């Protein structure tokens, strides 16, 4: 069954362009991701794909975050686990992921949660 929505999580680290070497070191350590321009004076390491994102989750399970990002990481890890279990392919799992995502980072309300498809 197609739900008409996709879950496309990504992990990003942004640094000033003068610190691109730091991004390269992280990329090498994690063995995944691409480095691209984020804005004029910033670059980012971006990681996509469930297998690569599992590497990120494992890395931060071993190397605990000690910043305000810890709560977001836990939510991110939950979403990745749900996707690994293919829960995102069912309406209930997709809704749960959208609800989790709506509480992360800048707390942008999910268009999925506003969709008439969700209300049915």
C-alpha positions in Angstrom: 0.0 0.0 0.0 1.4 3.4 -1.0 0.7 6.2 1.5 1.8 9.0 -0.7 4.4 10.2 1.7 8.1 9.4 2.2 10.3 9.6 5.3 13.7 11.0 4.4 15.8 11.5 7.5 19.2 13.1 7.3 22.0 13.9 9.7 23.8 17.2 9.1 26.8 19.0 10.6 27.4 22.6 9.6 30.7 24.4 9.9 32.1 27.7 8.6 34.0 27.0 5.3 37.3 27.7 7.1 36.6 24.5 9.2 35.8 22.2 6.2 38.7 20.0 7.3 36.7 19.2 10.5 33.9 18.0 8.3 36.3 15.9 6.3 37.6 14.3 9.6 34.1 13.5 10.7 33.2 12.1 7.3 36.3 9.9 7.3 35.6 8.7 10.9 32.0 7.8 10.1 32.8 6.5 6.6 29.8 8.1 5.1 28.2 11.3 4.0 28.9 14.1 1.5 30.2 17.6 2.0 28.4 20.4 0.3 27.9 24.1 0.5 25.2 25.0 3.1 25.2 28.8 2.6 27.7 31.4 1.4 30.3 30.9 4.1 29.3 27.5 5.5 29.6 23.9 4.5 27.9 20.8 5.7 28.4 17.1 6.0 25.1 15.5 5.1 24.4 11.8 5.7 21.3 10.0 4.2 20.3 6.4 3.7 19.2 4.1 6.4 22.4 2.1 6.5 24.5 5.2 6.9 22.2 6.7 9.4 22.5 3.5 11.5 26.2 4.2 11.6 25.5 7.6 13.0 23.1 6.2 15.7 25.7 3.6 16.7 28.5 6.2 16.9 26.5 8.4 19.2 25.3 5.5 21.3 29.0 4.8 22.0 30.1 8.4 22.1 27.4 10.1 24.2 26.4 13.6 23.3 26.7 16.0 26.2 24.8 18.9 24.8 21.2 20.1 24.3 21.2 17.9 21.1 20.9 14.7 23.2 17.1 14.8 23.2 16.9 15.3 19.5 19.4 12.5 19.0 17.2 10.1 21.0 14.2 11.0 18.9 16.3 10.7 15.7 17.5 7.2 16.9 13.8 6.2 17.5 12.8 7.2 14.0 15.7 5.4 12.4 14.9 2.2 14.5 11.2 2.5 13.3 12.3 2.8 9.7 14.7 -0.2 10.1 11.6 -2.1 11.3 9.7 -0.8 8.3 7.1 0.9 10.4 7.2 4.0 8.2 5.4 2.0 5.5 2.2 1.8 7.6 -0.1 4.8 8.3 0.2 4.4 12.0 4.0 4.3 11.9 4.2 7.3 9.5 2.0 9.3 11.8 4.1 8.5 14.8 7.3 9.5 12.9 5.6 12.8 11.9 4.7 13.5 15.5 8.2 12.8 16.7 9.7 14.9 13.9 7.4 17.8 14.8 9.1 18.0 18.3 12.6 18.0 17.0 15.0 20.9 16.2 13.0 23.9 15.1 9.7 22.2 15.7 8.3 22.7 12.2 4.8 21.3 12.1 4.7 18.4 9.7 2.6 18.9 6.6 1.7 15.2 7.0 -0.1 16.0 10.3 -2.0 18.8 8.6 -3.0 16.7 5.6 -6.6 15.7 5.1 -5.2 12.2 4.4 -4.2 12.0 8.1 -7.6 13.0 9.4 -9.4 10.2 7.6 
